[in-house]
Amino acid sequence: MRICLIGFGAVGQGVVKAISLKKRDIKNKFNMDLKVVGVSDSSGSAINPGGLDEDLLLDIKSKTSKVSNYPKYGNSAIQGIGLLDNIDYDCLIEATPTNIETGEPAKSLTLKAFKDKKDVVTSNKGHLALFYNEIINKSKENNVKFKFEASVGGAMPIINFSKKTLASSKIESIIGILNGTTNFILSRMTSEGSSYKNTLEESQVLGIAETDPSQDVEGIDAACKTVILANSILGIDCVYDDIEIKGISNITSEAIELAKKEGYLIKLIAEVSKDNLKVAPRLVKKNSPYAVEGTLNMATLKTDLADDVTVIGKGAGSLETASAILTDLINIGKLKN
Ligand SMILES: NC(=O)c1ccc[n+]([C@@H]2O[C@H](COP(=O)([O-])OP(=O)(O)OC[C@H]3O[C@@H](n4cnc5c(N)ncnc54)[C@H](OP(=O)(O)O)[C@@H]3O)[C@@H](O)[C@H]2O)c1
């Protein structure tokens, strides 16, 4: 399978590293050859139809921050969507930044790949939160595969798990913690008794919260994931504006202390059901499945046959997120073999 990768940051580099680590196993187990033929970041690209060396790609990016410095095959004139017209490939892996205003560049990249009859795997959520149905319909019209397991909960299995492992059950609702940064902040405020402001600053120093933390702390990131789960698992036709959102920036250490005394924790909870599409801080019981700590994500799926099923996993991280992308690639490859 010839792979074109657009977006070579934490996730894109994780994908290349995971391919380097796993390609022999994947060949042995699934008889699939994974070959990275094109990579683009915002500076340009590296293109080789014969395959780029994964370790060299990572080395060049870490030393020079530009993939276009790749020896012989680097190209500073071709970037982003331009790469798709300059390389023959089978699957696009799209890992550009999430944009909740326009969904770009992810939306254009994805639709262009579909039009060219290419499969797409993404970790991005912005375009899905804004245009879920349009994008899914275009993938069907063009008869290509489109997978996005990594867009919700990073390595936490939820979309493929719901569709395949829980195929016999109807999933009635999903209630969970879908943002690792806010879970880290609330967990630290609970264990240390520290203020929201100090804990946010600590999270920024540790690299867990972004310099501009608003997407996480205002509940925007969790709301995007709520849209994706609602559409893909519960079949609820909704977009980002349909989600009721409240973040954690007004949570005080006093409120957390009071909850603690009564046997509760405060968590940023996403609820996905036909009656409720909502992200908000809520009280959860101390020893319940919702009491996960640190940057972990979790979700309880309420089903008709299997009753409650809870999944927990790393919601972010370079290799962790890449693991979900690689699984999507393998599943696409299996369908083609
Ligand atoms: N990080 C995680 O753990 C995680 C987990 C799940 C999902 N996600 C999602 O995965 C996506 C990627 O996340 P990330 O953490 O890897 O982001 P990131 O570190 O900011 O990397 C984004 C990459 O996209 C490149 N880029 C930006 N605009 C571009 C354009 N127009 N054309 C080509 N490349 C472009 C950037 O180029 P430069 O390198 O030149 O700046 C960078 O390489 C996001 O949508 C995010 O929400 C991330």
The ligand as a MOL file (V3000), in Angstrom:
LIG
                    3D

  0  0  0     0  0            999 V3000
M  V30 BEGIN CTAB
M  V30 COUNTS 48 52 0 0 0
M  V30 BEGIN ATOM
M  V30 1 N -1.4680 14.9590 19.0610 0
M  V30 2 C -2.3130 14.0010 19.4090 0
M  V30 3 O -2.0610 13.2440 20.3490 0
M  V30 4 C -3.6040 13.8230 18.6560 0
M  V30 5 C -4.4790 12.7830 19.0310 0
M  V30 6 C -5.6330 12.5590 18.2720 0
M  V30 7 C -5.9150 13.3950 17.2000 0
M  V30 8 N -5.0660 14.4320 16.8830 0 CHG=1
M  V30 9 C -5.3800 15.2580 15.6990 0
M  V30 10 O -4.4390 14.9120 14.6850 0
M  V30 11 C -4.1230 16.0740 13.8890 0
M  V30 12 C -2.6180 16.3090 13.9360 0
M  V30 13 O -2.2420 16.5490 15.2700 0
M  V30 14 P -0.7290 16.8490 15.6760 0
M  V30 15 O -0.6860 16.8240 17.1520 0
M  V30 16 O 0.1910 15.9910 14.8980 0 CHG=-1
M  V30 17 O -0.5860 18.3510 15.1610 0
M  V30 18 P 0.7680 19.1630 14.9340 0
M  V30 19 O 1.8520 18.5710 15.7570 0
M  V30 20 O 0.4250 20.5890 15.0710 0
M  V30 21 O 1.1290 18.8340 13.3850 0
M  V30 22 C 0.4070 19.3310 12.3280 0
M  V30 23 C 1.2130 19.1080 11.0650 0
M  V30 24 O 0.4680 19.5940 9.9570 0
M  V30 25 C 1.3420 20.4050 9.1450 0
M  V30 26 N 0.5310 21.3410 8.3920 0
M  V30 27 C -0.1750 22.4180 8.8220 0
M  V30 28 N -0.8350 22.9870 7.7950 0
M  V30 29 C -0.5140 22.2540 6.6890 0
M  V30 30 C -0.8440 22.3310 5.3170 0
M  V30 31 N -1.6620 23.2920 4.8490 0
M  V30 32 N -0.3380 21.4080 4.4650 0
M  V30 33 C 0.4920 20.4240 4.9050 0
M  V30 34 N 0.8440 20.2980 6.2000 0
M  V30 35 C 0.3430 21.1930 7.0720 0
M  V30 36 C 2.2830 21.0410 10.1140 0
M  V30 37 O 3.4480 21.4850 9.4220 0
M  V30 38 P 4.7630 22.0330 10.1850 0
M  V30 39 O 5.4030 20.7920 10.8050 0
M  V30 40 O 5.5890 22.5840 9.0880 0
M  V30 41 O 4.2880 23.0170 11.1960 0
M  V30 42 C 2.5560 19.8290 11.0300 0
M  V30 43 O 3.5300 18.9980 10.4450 0
M  V30 44 C -4.9450 17.2270 14.4820 0
M  V30 45 O -6.0920 17.3790 13.7110 0
M  V30 46 C -5.2670 16.7470 15.9040 0
M  V30 47 O -6.4690 17.2830 16.3760 0
M  V30 48 C -3.9200 14.6530 17.5800 0
M  V30 END ATOM
M  V30 BEGIN BOND
M  V30 1 1 1 2
M  V30 2 2 2 3
M  V30 3 1 2 4
M  V30 4 1 4 5
M  V30 5 2 4 48
M  V30 6 2 5 6
M  V30 7 1 6 7
M  V30 8 2 7 8
M  V30 9 1 8 9
M  V30 10 1 8 48
M  V30 11 1 9 10
M  V30 12 1 9 46
M  V30 13 1 10 11
M  V30 14 1 11 12
M  V30 15 1 11 44
M  V30 16 1 12 13
M  V30 17 1 13 14
M  V30 18 2 14 15
M  V30 19 1 14 16
M  V30 20 1 14 17
M  V30 21 1 17 18
M  V30 22 2 18 19
M  V30 23 1 18 20
M  V30 24 1 18 21
M  V30 25 1 21 22
M  V30 26 1 22 23
M  V30 27 1 23 24
M  V30 28 1 23 42
M  V30 29 1 24 25
M  V30 30 1 25 26
M  V30 31 1 25 36
M  V30 32 1 26 27
M  V30 33 1 26 35
M  V30 34 2 27 28
M  V30 35 1 28 29
M  V30 36 1 29 30
M  V30 37 2 29 35
M  V30 38 1 30 31
M  V30 39 2 30 32
M  V30 40 1 32 33
M  V30 41 2 33 34
M  V30 42 1 34 35
M  V30 43 1 36 37
M  V30 44 1 36 42
M  V30 45 1 37 38
M  V30 46 2 38 39
M  V30 47 1 38 40
M  V30 48 1 38 41
M  V30 49 1 42 43
M  V30 50 1 44 45
M  V30 51 1 44 46
M  V30 52 1 46 47
M  V30 END BOND
M  V30 END CTAB
M  END
